[in-house]
Amino acid sequence: MKLQAPKGTRDYYPAEMAWRRYLEGHWRAVSIRNGFEEVDGPIFESLDLYKVKSGEGIVSELFHFTDRGERELAIRPEFTPTLARMVAAKANALPRPIKWFSTPNLCRAERPQRGRLREFLQWNVDMLGMSEAIADAEVIFTCVDLLRTLGLRPQHVKVRISHRETVRAILSKLGVPDEKMIDAFDLLDRRDKLPVEEFVKQAGNLGLDEFKVERFSQMCRRRYPAGDVDHLERSIGIGAIPDLDALDRELSAFGISDWCEYDLGIVRGLAYYTGTVFEVHEVSGAERAMAGGGRYDKLIELMDGPPMPAVGFGMGDVVLSLVLTDKGLMPSNVMPPVDAFVIAADDAAKPQLSLVTATLRAAGLHTRLSYRSTTNVGKLLKDASSCNARFAVILDAKAAALKNMTTGEQVEVPIQELAAKIQGR
């Protein structure tokens, strides 16, 4: 019987694991420099936690089970419910604003497809305790900071921003009744997955006449550049949108307006969003959203916590990796650098291999040694080169030579001075 990894999961061989740690390192570094603190929680939670946030319908999307105590549990499909539970538990003791990030692995019982796996990594950034637009802008800035760090530019990706209550007001003005508002939001959320004819047909089912269907279609497919929110407000004819006005000023102040645009077709499928929502998309539309988030000002209360405004986003590793590969920005080698590769040039030097290797490692240097029986220096230097070693330490019966693998320079060095020489001291 041939055993394979479960469908929709990945094995991380050394190269894949190096990329994972490289990405997680950037997620962590960007979060910390923007003032966020790292948290984590259990890999499984009470099934009720996810029902509270997303309703009974979420159960079919989860890997869930009953434990020996007859408790219904689920492997975490996202981190926000855990974060909300943690905040609610200690809300009065936490300094405001609360700025947290996490990089959990998550699981969803969905059909695997391009850009979506059953197990994946996700970067979560959340800011709680502030209702002002600067919180939304700072969260978006942190996302942009990561994209910029990885080499992406505004011509590659855009942060598409919308506002759920504004969309609701527009739909109501068009004549969508309250009882069909959820259907309208669901249709907006699926707009890019539907042929135009099917979209128009389903829009008509909302009770709109042909003219209003056309207005509905135009509203959800047109985009407006950030930095000129007045243009959006004039176009939709609904007057000033205070939340977007304030956010527009903050995006300009943070210097990221060129990364952002307003797109009222973005509504986010999750019901708990309360105001500003946004998604990060590759400009050609070839991939699904790279990240998504927004305001969820009522969630902490749902977890029996105090009223607390909140905004945040999640970014998975799968689509991000696809976009970086497509743009030629995926690093070719992110394996940890090797400081020294120790080889024996003759049989008399072999007893020194372990001692010299241990000495260099004790000095904090990433050191490898040759396990081959050969003393052919040329072949052993190829081994040093294949693992991208900075230096080769060549031992013989009487001395040690240090070879710079980049320049080819080689000098004799007393063994007790090797570590200092490699460290550049």
Sequence and secondary structure as in RCSB ss.txt:
>XXXX:A:sequence
MKLQAPKGTRDYYPAEMAWRRYLEGHWRAVSIRNGFEEVDGPIFESLDLYKVKSGEGIVSELFHFTDRGERELAI
RPEFTPTLARMVAAKANALPRPIKWFSTPNLCRAERPQRGRLREFLQWNVDMLGMSEAIADAEVIFTCVDLLRTL
GLRPQHVKVRISHRETVRAILSKLGVPDEKMIDAFDLLDRRDKLPVEEFVKQAGNLGLDEFKVERFSQMCRRRYP
AGDVDHLERSIGIGAIPDLDALDRELSAFGISDWCEYDLGIVRGLAYYTGTVFEVHEVSGAERAMAGGGRYDKLI
ELMDGPPMPAVGFGMGDVVLSLVLTDKGLMPSNVMPPVDAFVIAADDAAKPQLSLVTATLRAAGLHTRLSYRSTT
NVGKLLKDASSCNARFAVILDAKAAALKNMTTGEQVEVPIQELAAKIQGR
>XXXX:A:secstr
      TT     HHHHHHHHHHHHHHHHHHHHTT EE    SEEEHHHHHHHH GGGGGGS EEE TTS EEEE
 S SHHHHHHHHHHTGGGS SSEEEEE  EEE     BTTB SEEEEEEEEEES  SHHHHHHHHHHHHHHHHHT
T  TTTEEEEEEEHHHHHHHHHHHT  GGGHHHHHHHHHTGGGS HHHHHHHHHTTT  HHHHHHHHHHHH EEE
TT HHHHHHHHTS   HHHHHHHHHHHHTT GGGEEEETT   S TT  SEEEEEEETT  S  SEEEEE TTHH
HHTT     EEEEEEEHHHHHHHHHHTT S S  S  EEEEEEESSGGGTTHHHHHHHHHHHTT  EEE   S  
 HHHHHHHHHHTTEEEEEEE SS EEEEETTT  EEE  GGGHHHHHTT 
